[in-house]
Amino acid sequence: MAESPRTVFLDRDGVINRKAPEGRYITRWADFAFLPGAVEALRRLRASGSRLVIVTNQRGVARGAMTLDDVAEIHQQMQAALRQSEAAVDAIYVCPHEEGACNCRKPQLGLFRQALTEDPDIDLSRAVAVGDSRSDLVAANALGCRSCFVGTAERLAEIRQADRDLRVDASARSLLDLVTSGEFGR
């Protein structure tokens, strides 16, 4: 029996695209900008045979800054751009809720459970979760998969200061740095 492909769970804002300023949201495609190297990183992951799954909190929907249709339009445009570079993701799961209102908002595991239900071939022992926040890392730890941080060393130090028991298996400044570091696939 063939081994299932490695699954890479990816946060969106701050990993694939630039985050909006604090308290604001990416509400339309014109506001969306890929981070440097992110498309190349996704292309390399795709070429390696990895299954790519975005799991993203989009609280702006609950706060009335955008609709689920707005989020879907952004994702359609993002996927079209990624397809041109042979870097499209396999699935996108969105939590549109406010904190504490659901079981899908990371660090809760609802989005991951949805992915596992829709694709039972996902092997968490081979999976990697990549994010730029404590909630991403907490979810990865709870899933039992590798946890990878993308961002500054200072931000990672802040997160570790707040949660000393948090396991971080690898970290890098960008998704591309993470993918090319050799630490990612261990």
C-alpha positions in Angstrom: 0.0 0.0 0.0 1.4 3.4 -1.0 2.1 5.9 1.8 -0.3 8.9 1.8 1.2 12.2 1.0 2.4 14.5 3.7 -0.2 17.1 4.6 0.9 20.7 5.3 -1.7 22.7 7.2 -1.0 26.4 6.6 -2.3 29.5 8.2 -3.0 32.2 5.6 -2.5 35.7 6.9 1.2 36.1 7.9 2.3 32.9 6.3 1.1 33.1 2.7 0.0 36.8 2.5 0.8 40.0 4.3 -1.4 40.6 7.3 -3.5 43.6 7.6 -2.6 46.1 10.3 -3.7 45.2 13.8 -7.5 45.5 14.1 -8.0 45.5 10.3 -8.7 42.7 7.8 -8.0 41.6 4.3 -11.5 42.2 3.0 -11.0 42.1 -0.8 -8.6 40.8 -3.4 -7.1 44.3 -4.0 -5.9 44.2 -0.3 -4.3 40.7 -0.7 -0.5 40.5 -1.3 1.5 37.3 -1.3 4.5 37.4 1.0 7.9 37.3 -0.7 8.8 33.7 -1.6 5.4 32.3 -0.5 4.3 31.2 -3.9 7.6 29.6 -4.6 7.4 27.8 -1.3 3.9 26.5 -2.1 5.1 25.4 -5.6 8.0 23.5 -4.0 5.7 21.8 -1.5 3.3 20.9 -4.3 6.2 19.5 -6.4 7.3 17.4 -3.4 3.9 15.7 -3.5 2.6 17.4 -0.3 -1.1 17.9 0.3 -1.6 21.7 1.0 -4.5 22.7 3.3 -5.1 26.2 4.4 -6.8 26.6 7.9 -7.6 30.3 8.5 -9.4 32.3 11.2 -11.3 35.2 9.5 -12.9 37.0 12.4 -13.6 40.0 10.2 -16.7 38.2 9.0 -18.1 38.0 12.6 -17.2 41.7 13.0 -19.0 42.7 9.9 -15.9 43.9 8.0 -16.5 41.4 5.2 -18.8 38.5 4.3 -18.1 34.9 3.6 -18.7 35.7 -0.1 -15.8 38.2 0.2 -13.6 35.6 1.7 -14.5 33.1 -1.0 -13.8 35.6 -3.7 -10.3 36.3 -2.2 -9.7 32.6 -2.1 -10.8 32.1 -5.7 -8.5 34.8 -6.9 -5.6 33.4 -4.7 -6.1 29.9 -6.1 -6.2 31.3 -9.7 -2.9 33.0 -9.1 -1.4 30.0 -7.4 -2.5 27.7 -10.3 -0.5 29.8 -12.7 2.6 29.0 -10.7 1.7 25.3 -10.1 1.2 26.1 -6.4 -2.5 25.7 -5.8 -3.6 24.4 -2.5 -5.8 21.3 -2.1 -8.4 22.7 0.3 -9.2 25.8 2.3 -11.1 25.8 5.6 -12.3 29.1 7.2 -13.5 30.0 10.6 -15.7 33.1 10.3 -16.5 33.3 14.1 -15.5 35.5 17.0 -13.2 34.0 19.6 -15.1 31.7 22.0 -18.2 31.3 19.7 -17.3 28.0 18.1 -15.1 25.0 18.0 -13.4 25.8 14.7 -11.5 29.0 15.6 -7.8 28.1 16.1 -6.5 27.0 18.5 -9.6 24.8 18.6 -9.4 21.9 16.2 -12.7 22.1 14.3 -11.1 23.2 11.0 -8.6 20.3 11.2 -11.3 17.8 12.1 -13.3 19.0 9.0 -10.2 18.4 6.8 -9.8 14.9 8.4 -13.5 14.1 7.8 -13.3 15.2 4.2 -10.0 13.5 3.5 -9.5 10.5 5.8 -6.2 9.7 4.2 -4.6 12.6 6.1 -1.9 11.0 8.4 -1.4 13.4 11.3 1.8 11.5 12.3 3.3 12.8 9.0 1.6 16.2 9.0 3.1 19.6 9.5 1.2 22.7 10.7 2.7 26.1 9.8 1.6 29.4 11.4 2.6 32.8 12.7 0.7 32.9 16.0 0.4 31.1 19.3 -3.0 29.7 18.3 -1.5 28.0 15.2 1.2 26.4 17.3 -1.2 25.3 20.1 -3.4 23.7 17.5 -0.4 21.9 16.0 0.6 20.6 19.4 -2.9 19.4 20.2 -3.0 17.6 16.8 0.3 15.9 17.5 1.8 17.0 14.2 5.0 18.9 13.6 4.6 22.6 14.5 6.4 25.2 12.5 6.6 28.9 13.1 7.0 31.6 10.4 8.0 35.1 11.6 10.6 37.0 13.5 12.7 35.5 16.3 11.4 38.3 18.6 7.8 37.3 18.0 8.6 33.6 18.6 10.4 34.6 21.8 7.2 36.5 22.9 5.0 33.4 22.2 7.4 31.1 24.0 7.5 33.5 27.0 3.7 33.3 27.2 3.6 29.5 26.9 6.8 27.8 27.9 5.4 24.3 27.3 4.6 25.0 23.6 6.5 22.8 21.3 8.0 24.4 18.2 9.7 22.0 15.9 11.1 24.5 13.4 11.0 28.2 12.7 12.1 30.6 10.0 11.5 34.1 8.9 9.4 33.1 5.9 7.6 30.1 4.5 10.2 29.8 1.7 13.0 29.9 4.3 11.2 27.2 6.3 10.8 25.0 3.2 14.4 25.3 2.1 15.9 25.1 5.6 16.0 21.3 5.8 14.2 21.5 9.1 10.7 21.5 7.6 10.6 17.9 6.4 12.2 16.1 9.3 
